[in-house]
Amino acid sequence: MIRLFYLVSSIDSAKDISDDLHQHGVTDWRFHIVSKDEAGLYTHQLHTASVLDRTDLPRFVERGALIGFVLALAILLPLSFLEVLAMPAAAWIALFAFIVAAGAWVGGFGGIQNENYRLQPFHQDIEAGKYLIMVDTPKDHVAKVKELMTKNHPEAKLQGKDSSVNNPFASRRNHKIKPA
């Protein structure tokens, strides 16, 4: 899936785009709107970006789980081979799973406090009152969505595109939204 990023200045424009996308079969799960005006989005019944889209929670949970996995391997594998602790295999597996889950949980604390790394380039625009519309579309439908937006909503400025899949190793400072 490809995520297209559009900026508009008014909530009425965001509402028109939302209605148009719905008429063309794009569900709420495929587009999200980020704005400082959460109450306005709610009043206009627009699909706001979830906490998973606004924060770095998914990326940090993935990162924490990967770190927990590596730690579990580094600690538990030698202990099991050296038979330091006499435990059945099920206990080793449970301990391994616990360490991975603990890593994910601890990672989530960092992620919930940070803005999503993909929203960083648009932070000032959002704070200035603009509406960021993110449309997720299969690769073979990107041209159709761009054409629809250009034809029906010339006020919506295409800012770029990116993958809709999180990259747990992406850097906030070096991540760039690709030009569309």
C-alpha positions as CSV (number, residue, x, y, z in Angstrom):
1,M,0.0,0.0,0.0
2,I,1.1,3.5,-0.8
3,R,0.1,6.4,1.4
4,L,-0.5,9.7,-0.4
5,F,-0.3,13.0,1.7
6,Y,-2.5,16.0,0.8
7,L,-2.8,19.3,2.6
8,V,-5.9,21.5,2.5
9,S,-6.6,24.7,4.3
10,S,-10.3,24.3,5.2
11,I,-12.4,21.8,6.9
12,D,-15.1,22.2,4.2
13,S,-12.5,21.1,1.6
14,A,-11.6,18.1,3.9
15,K,-15.3,17.2,4.1
16,D,-15.7,17.4,0.3
17,I,-12.7,15.2,-0.2
18,S,-14.0,12.7,2.4
19,D,-17.4,12.5,0.7
20,D,-15.8,12.1,-2.7
21,L,-13.5,9.3,-1.6
22,H,-16.4,7.5,0.0
23,Q,-18.4,7.8,-3.3
24,H,-15.4,6.2,-5.1
25,G,-15.2,3.3,-2.7
26,V,-12.5,4.4,-0.4
27,T,-13.4,3.4,3.2
28,D,-12.6,5.2,6.4
29,W,-9.9,2.6,7.0
30,R,-8.1,3.8,3.9
31,F,-7.9,7.5,4.7
32,H,-7.2,9.6,7.8
33,I,-7.2,13.3,8.6
34,V,-4.8,14.9,11.0
35,S,-5.7,18.3,12.3
36,K,-5.3,20.5,15.3
37,D,-9.1,21.0,15.2
38,E,-10.2,17.6,16.5
39,A,-13.6,19.0,17.6
40,G,-14.2,20.3,14.0
41,L,-13.4,16.9,12.6
42,Y,-15.8,15.3,15.0
43,T,-18.5,17.8,14.3
44,H,-18.2,17.2,10.5
45,Q,-18.0,13.4,11.1
46,L,-14.6,13.1,9.5
47,H,-12.4,10.1,10.1
48,T,-9.6,11.3,12.2
49,A,-6.2,9.6,12.4
50,S,-6.0,7.1,15.2
51,V,-3.5,7.1,18.0
52,L,-1.6,4.6,15.9
53,D,-1.3,7.1,13.0
54,R,-0.6,10.1,15.2
55,T,2.1,8.6,17.5
56,D,5.1,6.4,17.0
57,L,3.5,3.7,19.1
58,P,3.5,1.0,16.5
59,R,7.1,1.7,15.4
60,F,8.4,1.7,19.0
61,V,6.5,-1.4,20.0
62,E,8.0,-3.2,17.0
63,R,11.4,-1.9,17.8
64,G,11.0,-2.9,21.5
65,A,9.8,-6.4,20.5
66,L,12.9,-6.9,18.2
67,I,15.2,-5.7,21.0
68,G,13.4,-8.1,23.4
69,F,13.8,-10.9,20.9
70,V,17.6,-10.3,20.6
71,L,18.0,-10.0,24.4
72,A,16.0,-13.2,25.0
73,L,18.2,-15.0,22.5
74,A,21.4,-13.6,24.0
75,I,20.4,-14.4,27.6
76,L,18.2,-17.5,27.5
77,L,20.0,-19.5,24.8
78,P,23.2,-19.8,26.7
79,L,21.4,-20.5,29.9
80,S,19.4,-23.3,28.3
81,F,22.4,-25.0,26.7
82,L,24.5,-24.7,29.8
83,E,21.6,-26.1,31.8
84,V,22.1,-23.6,34.5
85,L,18.4,-23.7,35.3
86,A,16.6,-27.0,35.3
87,M,13.3,-26.0,33.6
88,P,11.1,-27.8,31.1
89,A,11.1,-26.6,27.5
90,A,7.7,-24.9,27.9
91,A,9.1,-22.7,30.7
92,W,11.9,-21.6,28.5
93,I,9.5,-20.7,25.7
94,A,7.2,-18.8,28.1
95,L,10.2,-16.9,29.5
96,F,11.3,-16.1,26.0
97,A,7.9,-14.8,25.1
98,F,7.7,-12.8,28.3
99,I,11.0,-11.0,27.5
100,V,9.9,-10.2,23.9
101,A,6.5,-8.9,25.2
102,A,8.2,-6.9,27.9
103,G,10.5,-5.3,25.2
104,A,7.4,-4.4,23.2
105,W,5.6,-3.0,26.3
106,V,8.6,-0.8,27.3
107,G,9.0,0.4,23.7
108,G,5.4,1.5,23.7
109,F,6.1,4.0,26.4
110,G,8.5,5.8,24.2
111,G,6.3,5.6,21.1
112,I,3.1,6.9,22.7
113,Q,5.0,10.1,23.7
114,N,6.3,10.9,20.2
115,E,4.7,12.2,17.1
116,N,4.6,9.7,14.2
117,Y,7.8,10.0,12.2
118,R,5.8,10.4,8.9
119,L,3.9,13.5,10.3
120,Q,7.1,15.3,11.3
121,P,7.4,17.1,7.8
122,F,3.9,18.4,8.2
123,H,4.0,19.4,11.9
124,Q,4.2,23.2,11.2
125,D,1.4,23.0,8.6
126,I,-0.9,21.1,11.1
127,E,-0.1,23.6,13.9
128,A,-0.9,26.4,11.5
129,G,-4.4,25.0,11.1
130,K,-4.1,23.0,7.9
131,Y,-5.6,19.5,7.4
132,L,-3.4,16.6,6.4
133,I,-5.3,14.0,4.5
134,M,-3.6,10.6,4.2
135,V,-5.0,8.2,1.6
136,D,-3.8,4.6,1.6
137,T,-4.2,3.0,-1.8
138,P,-2.8,-0.1,-3.6
139,K,0.1,0.6,-5.9
140,D,-2.0,0.0,-9.0
141,H,-4.7,2.6,-7.9
142,V,-2.3,5.5,-7.1
143,A,-2.8,7.1,-10.5
144,K,-6.6,6.9,-10.2
145,V,-6.5,8.6,-6.8
146,K,-4.1,11.3,-8.0
147,E,-6.4,11.9,-11.0
148,L,-9.5,12.1,-8.9
149,M,-7.9,14.5,-6.5
150,T,-6.5,16.7,-9.2
151,K,-9.7,16.8,-11.1
152,N,-12.2,17.3,-8.3
153,H,-10.1,18.9,-5.6
154,P,-7.4,21.2,-7.1
155,E,-7.1,23.0,-3.7
156,A,-5.6,19.8,-2.2
157,K,-1.9,20.0,-2.6
158,L,-0.2,16.6,-3.0
159,Q,2.8,16.7,-0.7
160,G,4.3,13.3,-1.5
161,K,3.9,9.6,-0.9
162,D,5.3,6.9,1.3
163,S,4.6,3.3,2.3
164,S,1.7,2.7,4.6
165,V,3.8,0.0,6.4
166,N,5.8,1.1,9.5
167,N,9.6,0.8,9.4
168,P,10.8,0.2,12.9
169,F,14.3,1.3,12.0
170,A,13.4,4.6,10.2
171,S,15.1,7.6,11.6
172,R,12.9,10.6,12.5
173,R,15.5,13.1,11.3
174,N,16.4,11.4,8.0
175,H,13.0,10.1,7.0
176,K,11.7,11.9,3.9
177,I,8.4,11.7,2.2
178,K,9.0,10.9,-1.4
179,P,7.8,13.4,-4.0
180,A,4.7,12.1,-5.8
